[in-house]
Amino acid sequence: MSSRRVLIGALLGLVLAGNGCAYGFAGGGFPPEIRTAAVLPFENDTADPTLVQQVVQSVREAVERRLGLRSASEARADAVVRGRITRYEPDVPVAFTGTGQGAGRPNQVAVSRRLVQITLQLEIIEQATGKVLYQNRALNVEGQYDPGREAEGRRIALENIINEIVKGAQSQW
């Protein structure tokens, strides 16, 4: 009886390892013909020139590592990714601490938590047909940070770009 279970288990393993398994990861929810993508340079409507490179790197990570598409030149890619950074707010106060008046002291308020906000437009287009595979015209992400640690807030916001693109692109299919 135990050798029979081993044989059945081995056969089941072979079937699932072949084409018998209906589940798999190919292109993160895009049609199967979409295997490569070109992430084009983004336009930047903000005053921060360093932001473009970081946003494009995050988008590239979402498309290649998380959605499973390979990088390709624009001429050879199955899909192209275009975008525009429309807003960057690096220093939005969101939490405060303070002391009330008393004993001749004025109110004192200090910002205890800040927020980075990045808004961008993004579209992924199938090259062969011109069909929009994913589009978000107002992708808004945030990253909270302690005062003096804006880079940490930006890092969190960039991670949120990756997560939002993956979530949005996978929900399309």
C-alpha positions in Angstrom: 0.0 0.0 0.0 2.8 2.5 0.8 4.6 1.8 -2.5 1.3 2.5 -4.2 1.1 5.9 -2.5 4.7 6.7 -3.5 3.9 5.8 -7.1 0.7 7.9 -7.2 2.6 10.8 -5.5 5.4 10.5 -8.1 3.0 10.4 -11.0 1.1 13.4 -9.6 4.3 15.3 -9.3 5.2 14.6 -12.9 1.8 15.7 -14.1 2.0 19.0 -12.1 5.6 19.6 -13.2 4.5 19.3 -16.9 1.7 21.2 -18.5 -1.0 19.6 -16.4 -1.0 22.4 -13.8 -3.3 25.2 -14.7 -1.6 27.7 -12.4 1.6 29.6 -13.1 3.2 33.0 -13.1 3.7 34.6 -16.5 3.7 38.4 -16.9 1.9 39.1 -13.7 -1.6 39.1 -15.1 -0.9 40.5 -18.6 -1.9 38.6 -21.7 0.5 35.8 -22.4 1.9 37.5 -25.5 3.3 40.3 -23.3 6.7 39.1 -22.2 8.9 42.2 -22.6 8.6 45.8 -21.7 10.5 49.1 -22.3 10.3 51.6 -19.5 10.7 55.0 -21.2 12.1 58.1 -19.4 9.4 59.9 -17.5 8.5 63.5 -17.9 9.0 65.6 -14.7 6.8 68.5 -13.8 8.5 68.9 -10.4 11.5 71.0 -9.3 13.4 67.9 -8.2 15.6 66.4 -11.0 16.8 63.5 -9.0 13.2 62.2 -8.5 12.9 61.0 -12.2 15.7 58.4 -11.9 14.3 57.0 -8.6 10.7 56.8 -9.9 11.8 55.1 -13.2 13.9 52.6 -11.2 10.8 51.8 -9.0 8.6 51.4 -12.1 11.2 49.2 -13.7 11.3 47.0 -10.5 7.5 46.7 -10.6 7.4 45.7 -14.3 10.4 43.4 -14.4 10.8 41.8 -11.0 7.3 41.9 -9.7 5.2 41.5 -12.9 7.7 39.2 -14.5 8.4 41.0 -17.8 11.8 41.2 -19.3 13.5 44.5 -20.2 13.7 45.3 -23.9 14.4 48.3 -26.1 11.4 50.3 -27.2 11.7 48.9 -30.7 11.6 45.2 -29.5 9.3 45.4 -26.5 5.9 43.9 -26.4 4.8 46.8 -24.2 6.0 50.3 -23.4 5.7 52.1 -20.1 5.3 55.8 -20.2 4.8 58.2 -17.3 4.9 61.7 -16.0 5.7 62.9 -12.4 3.1 65.6 -11.8 3.7 66.5 -8.1 6.2 66.0 -5.4 5.7 67.3 -1.9 8.6 66.3 0.3 7.7 68.0 3.6 4.0 67.7 4.5 3.5 68.0 8.3 1.1 65.3 9.6 1.6 65.0 13.3 2.4 67.6 16.0 3.4 67.8 19.6 3.0 70.9 21.7 2.7 72.5 25.1 -0.1 74.6 26.3 0.1 78.1 27.7 0.9 78.4 31.4 3.3 80.0 33.8 4.1 82.8 31.3 5.0 80.4 28.5 3.6 80.7 25.0 2.2 77.8 23.1 4.9 75.7 21.5 4.2 73.3 18.6 6.7 71.0 16.9 6.1 68.7 13.9 6.7 65.2 15.0 5.9 63.4 11.8 6.1 64.4 8.1 5.0 63.0 4.8 6.4 62.7 1.3 3.8 62.7 -1.5 4.5 61.7 -5.1 1.8 61.9 -7.8 2.4 60.5 -11.3 0.6 59.4 -14.4 1.4 56.0 -15.8 0.4 53.8 -18.7 1.5 50.5 -20.0 0.6 50.0 -23.7 0.7 46.9 -25.9 2.9 47.9 -28.8 1.3 45.6 -31.5 -2.2 46.8 -30.9 -1.9 50.1 -29.1 -4.2 48.7 -26.4 -3.8 50.2 -22.9 -3.0 47.4 -20.6 -2.8 49.5 -17.5 -3.4 53.2 -16.8 -3.5 55.4 -13.8 -3.7 59.2 -14.4 -3.4 60.1 -10.7 -1.3 57.6 -8.9 -0.7 59.2 -5.5 1.7 57.6 -3.1 3.0 58.6 0.3 5.7 57.9 2.8 5.8 59.1 6.4 9.0 59.9 8.1 10.4 61.5 11.2 11.7 65.1 10.9 15.1 65.2 9.3 14.7 61.8 7.6 13.1 62.8 4.2 15.1 60.1 2.4 13.3 57.4 4.5 9.9 58.9 3.5 10.9 59.0 -0.2 12.0 55.4 0.0 8.7 54.3 1.4 6.8 56.3 -1.2 8.9 54.7 -4.0 8.1 51.2 -2.5 4.4 52.2 -2.6 4.7 53.0 -6.3 5.9 49.5 -6.9 3.0 48.0 -4.9 0.4 50.2 -6.5 1.5 49.4 -10.1 1.6 45.6 -9.4 -1.8 45.7 -7.7 -3.3 47.8 -10.5 -1.8 45.8 -13.3 -2.8 42.5 -11.9 -6.4 43.7 -11.3 -6.7 44.5 -15.0 -6.9 40.8 -15.9 
